[in-house]
Structures are given as C-alpha cells and as structure tokens.
C-alpha cells in the first residue's frame, strides 16, 4: 500500500466514524512531552480536519495528583 492509499484509507475511516457516531467522536490528545508547537499543530488538525474542539494533553491527567498534593500541602498548586 502506498502512502497516498494509506492516507486516503485513514481519512475515509475517520469520515465513516464521524458519520456513524457524530462529529465529536474523534479528537486528539498530545503527550506532556510535546512542545507547545506540536500541541498547537494537533489542535489545528483536529479543528480543521475533524471540525470539533476535542483536544487535550496528557499533562492534565498525569499531573492532577501532583497539583492536588501541592495545593493540600502548600496551599497553591502552581509550579515553582
């Protein structure tokens, strides 16, 4: 399979999923190791190609316990 065929297949599957389960059924998530620029590109892709705002970063999940611990012990959850 060529790259063009693979990309066309992936795009058709995304369309099929959105047709069956709504436009919001597909989104994007980035790693906490991604740069701001990489995360920006993912959100642009999701908004332009998938037509929704379902974008998040793993940092929200990964660092939630850290924020809770800092808030509980120090009274503030902001990074140093």
C-alpha positions in Angstrom: 0.0 0.0 0.0 1.4 3.4 -0.9 1.4 6.4 1.4 -1.4 8.0 -0.6 -3.6 4.9 -0.3 -2.9 4.7 3.4 -3.8 8.4 4.0 -6.9 8.1 1.9 -8.0 4.9 3.8 -7.4 6.7 7.2 -9.4 9.7 6.1 -12.3 7.6 4.9 -12.3 5.7 8.2 -12.4 9.0 10.1 -15.3 10.2 8.0 -17.1 6.9 8.5 -16.7 7.0 12.2 -17.9 10.6 12.3 -20.9 9.8 10.1 -21.9 7.0 12.4 -21.1 8.4 15.8 -21.3 12.3 15.3 -18.6 14.8 14.6 -17.4 14.9 18.2 -16.5 11.2 18.2 -12.9 11.9 17.1 -10.4 14.1 18.8 -6.7 14.5 19.6 -4.5 14.1 22.7 -0.9 15.0 23.0 1.9 13.9 25.3 3.1 16.0 28.2 6.5 15.8 26.4 5.2 17.5 23.3 6.3 21.1 22.7 3.8 23.9 22.6 4.2 24.0 18.8 3.5 20.2 18.4 0.4 20.6 20.6 -0.7 23.6 18.6 -0.4 21.6 15.4 -2.6 18.8 16.8 -5.3 21.3 17.8 -5.2 22.9 14.4 -5.6 19.4 12.8 -8.5 18.4 15.0 -10.3 21.7 14.5 -9.7 22.0 10.7 -10.0 18.3 9.7 -12.4 16.9 12.3 -14.5 20.0 12.8 -14.5 20.0 16.6 -12.6 21.1 19.7 -11.9 17.7 21.2 -8.2 18.4 22.0 -6.4 17.8 25.3 -2.9 17.0 26.6 -1.9 14.1 28.8 -0.4 16.6 31.2 -3.9 17.3 32.6 -4.3 13.7 33.7 -0.7 13.0 34.6 -0.1 16.0 36.8 -3.5 16.2 38.5 -2.3 14.2 41.6 0.7 16.5 41.8 -1.4 19.6 41.7 -3.7 18.2 44.4 -0.7 17.4 46.6 0.8 20.8 46.2 -2.5 22.5 46.9 -3.0 20.4 50.0 0.4 20.8 51.5 1.5 24.3 50.3 -1.8 26.0 49.6 -1.0 26.5 45.9 -0.8 24.1 43.0 1.2 26.3 40.7 4.7 25.1 39.6 7.7 26.6 41.1 
